[in-house]
Amino acid sequence: MAKYLVEKSNPLRGEIAASGSKNAVLPIMAASILATDVCKIMDIPKLRDVEVMCQLLESIGSKVTIEAEKEMISVLTEEIKEEEAPYELVKQMRASILIMGPLLARKKKAKIALPGGCAIGARPIDLHLKGFHALGAEIELGHGYVEATADKLVGANIYLDFPSVGATENIMMAAVLAEGTTVLENVAEEPEIVDLANFLNGMGAKIKGAGTDTIKIEGVSELHGVTHAVIPDRIETGTYMVAAAMTRGDVLIKNAIADHVKPVIAKLRECGVEISEEEGNIRVKADQNPIIATDIKTLPYPGFPTDMQSQFMTLLTSVEGTSIIIETVFENRYMHIGELNRMGADIKIEGRSAVVVGEKLLEGAQVTATDLRAGAALVLAGLVADGVTEISEIYHIERGYSDFIAKLTKLGAKIKRVEE
Ligand code: UD1
């Protein structure tokens, strides 16, 4: 099993570029099976989740060509040979569920093992299924799998009880080839939804309103291939911003869309970090002012992202004062707290809130990455902790950070990947 060894590092300095967005590329790859000709997807990040999605597409009959040096993937799905996503793949990556909407749209049938991925709560898929049902699909829930079948899909008015990112994407992908108009209300407004809508519209879909709480889709009879570059990863960007703040460094992040990380910028500024936004770049300077506590509540976009909660919490262990964090999106996203406390942090959980006492000097320890962002938080902790932090189960981290070691090392971090 591979591990990361992280040593206390100097303030991070220099520049790196954000890669393409994990959460944008996965639904876009799934959506590419809606066309019978080639889709070319560019600015692909080097991630384990992308590899799993490639295998998933191949398992249903797509021909996937990876041109790693060009960061490009081509997907050709002339025919779908299998409407079932195999358990071995689905259990590795929760986003496999995103194949369901496109399969249902193209083949009127989709069967999928119930998803795995980060263990950050119950993570049901009831809203996805409710949407498919409203479009005319019959849903059958078996032991460990779910199957949706339809004679045809017909546009419908669908209100989501919660603005779920995955449900919005899945229903949108199912509705593009439905007969008539679909109106989706109380949907997720994340930039990744907008990127998916742009991709689908490039294929010939008629989607309006992505990025607002209501999306209107006029069904079309077929979609064609397209070439599309995915947006930069806002969570990766945010993680490097917090890493710069954590080490009191000075880092320029290129290929970053400041608008997509507004809440992270606002909170870092509240803490006393200087941030300047230039076109396509964000500079984070934390080597001048004292860094102070702030409170955070995670919310659907444009609120503070749950995917940045653990990294920000790590920063707050080192600042002046006490902070309160409230996690409202996932009910079990505090698994990093036990590990941070083992490194010397003082964080208490009260229901959905966490109280973080600042100015703690962390010490290196053997810790475990329990999920993707929790793992990233432990790497950040390791950068400021005395001694060596040994992080196991790093496959979680490699699901979501492209060239993590290389980028951190470029900024001066002391981090190594070792195989045991
Ligand atoms: C996506 C992101 C993930 C991010 C999350 C929230 C991808 C591949 N992953 O995950 O990184 O943390 O958005 O920003 O894009 N829920 C239901 N029923 C459903 C669906 C969701 O109750 O049918 C609940 C979930 O349990 C959770 C909340 O809604 O409490 C948000 O989940 P959702 O927005 O669906 O997250 P994902 O799409 O899984």
Residues whose N, C-alpha, C, O or C-beta is under 5 A from the ligand:
A	BS01	UD1	N23 A95 R123 P124 I125 D126 L127 H128 F162 P163 S164 V165 G166 A167 T306 D307 V329 F330
